[in-house]
Amino acid sequence: MHSLTIQRFETFWSQLSPSFSNRKLAIMGSEKPQNFNCVKTKHLCHFISNAKDSLRDAKRLGFMISTNLECNYDIIILELTKSRETNLGLVSSAEEHLNVGGKMIINGDNQIGVKSFLKTVSIHWPAEMVITKKKGKIAIFLKTKKLFCRWKKYRDFSINRDGYYTRCDMFSPKEIDKGSQKLTSVFSTNLFGEVADLGSGWGYLSKEALKLNARITRITLFESNYSAYLASKKNIDDKRATFRWASLENITNLKQRFNHVICNPPFHSGRSKDLSLLKSFIFLGSRLVNSQGCVWMVFVSGVYLENELREYFENIKILYKDKHYFVCQLLKPKTKGYKHV
Ligand SMILES: C[S@@+](CC[C@H](N)C(=O)[O-])C[C@H]1O[C@@H](n2cnc3c(N)ncnc32)[C@H](O)[C@@H]1O
């Protein structure tokens, strides 16, 4: 069943797309290219995303792909994300990359504040048309010669209150996540040799790990969000760090095994909870660590149960627990259910 967001878009597109044939298009804000199957001219359409998996899926469907708008377009479709600042940054980028006479289409749900967002945009760029449908709105904006460049700042990396480069389109940009802080205080000076940081974000865990542990020979950061990957490169200046823009759900044939794995696993895909993603990180931890190695993970209490960790590890030590988080050391990975990673 399609979400209301996409049902709204499909109805709108079926009515207007005939007049948009052979135009250069771009889609931004969405992590689900499969939701845009109604766009028939995929060969003329760039799917723009930070997420490695979404770009891979978009390419398979026949879209052109990129992490940024790279040329000028006749139509840019923005599906609002849950981050207002990210949306403003995307509007500013769209404004810059539309041909004069081109159109920007904004689609969003009431739940994420589409009404107030459209009001903010309309102060500088009045909408040509707004349609209210399926618990949300779609608006069309016509590009004129006038540029207002109002929200460009949201596309820049800036230093957050804890001193790290971040941007609004990544996990916990404003400050260090409390769960990650608990994890670093638990692994402390115990890491050595080859270390993997799974879902490394803007690099907090790895930076702390390197600072506290002279015995680390190399740390490999795996992250699927392109801007977080770029931010981590800006935050960590240490020859022992290796950065990989990769989706852990799709790494295959990784021969290397690590002495330690550190991880604050994700449990959301876009706006919805995704426990299978969380589970795949636990599974991967068990595959990537060597048989004497150790996985250090933090969980939000209530999201995953200690007992469920026994599916992949023989030995589970809870090293910290409060009503918000628990941090554990996972030892003796089980080998059953082996899949190539
Ligand atoms: C809870 S955050 C932790 C970020 C960082 N380690 C920290 O402690 O601040 C989880 C991270 O996993 C990343 N992620 C989500 N799915 C991923 C995947 N399939 N492969 C690699 N990274 C992924 C997210 O982009 C996010 O940065």
The ligand as a Tripos MOL2 file, in Angstrom:
@<TRIPOS>MOLECULE
LIG
   27    29     1     0     0
SMALL
NO_CHARGES

@<TRIPOS>ATOM
      1 C1         22.4580    5.9060   15.3680 C.3       1 LIG1
      2 S1         23.4270    6.6100   14.0890 S.3       1 LIG1
      3 C2         25.0530    6.5830   14.8190 C.3       1 LIG1
      4 C3         26.0110    7.5290   14.1580 C.3       1 LIG1
      5 C4         27.3930    7.6390   14.8250 C.3       1 LIG1
      6 N1         28.0370    6.3400   14.9430 N.3       1 LIG1
      7 C5         27.2970    8.2910   16.1750 C.2       1 LIG1
      8 O1         27.5030    7.5800   17.1420 O.co2     1 LIG1
      9 O2         27.0100    9.4890   16.2380 O.co2     1 LIG1
     10 C6         23.4710    5.3150   12.8930 C.3       1 LIG1
     11 C7         24.1980    5.6340   11.5990 C.3       1 LIG1
     12 O3         24.0780    4.5130   10.7170 O.3       1 LIG1
     13 C8         23.9710    5.0010    9.3880 C.3       1 LIG1
     14 N2         23.3420    3.9550    8.5630 N.ar      1 LIG1
     15 C9         22.0240    3.6600    8.4230 C.ar      1 LIG1
     16 N3         21.8540    2.6390    7.5770 N.ar      1 LIG1
     17 C10        23.0870    2.2690    7.1670 C.ar      1 LIG1
     18 C11        23.5690    1.2580    6.2880 C.ar      1 LIG1
     19 N4         22.7420    0.4250    5.6600 N.pl3     1 LIG1
     20 N5         24.9040    1.1570    6.0970 N.ar      1 LIG1
     21 C12        25.7730    1.9880    6.7240 C.ar      1 LIG1
     22 N6         25.3730    2.9630    7.5600 N.ar      1 LIG1
     23 C13        24.0510    3.1020    7.7920 C.ar      1 LIG1
     24 C14        23.1290    6.2620    9.5240 C.3       1 LIG1
     25 O4         23.2820    7.1160    8.4090 O.3       1 LIG1
     26 C15        23.6820    6.8510   10.8250 C.3       1 LIG1
     27 O5         24.7340    7.7270   10.5840 O.3       1 LIG1
@<TRIPOS>BOND
     1     1     2 1
     2     2     3 1
     3     2    10 1
     4     3     4 1
     5     4     5 1
     6     5     6 1
     7     5     7 1
     8     7     8 2
     9     7     9 1
    10    10    11 1
    11    11    12 1
    12    11    26 1
    13    12    13 1
    14    13    14 1
    15    13    24 1
    16    14    15 ar
    17    14    23 ar
    18    15    16 ar
    19    16    17 ar
    20    17    18 ar
    21    17    23 ar
    22    18    19 1
    23    18    20 ar
    24    20    21 ar
    25    21    22 ar
    26    22    23 ar
    27    24    25 1
    28    24    26 1
    29    26    27 1
@<TRIPOS>SUBSTRUCTURE
     1 LIG1         1 GROUP 0 **** ****
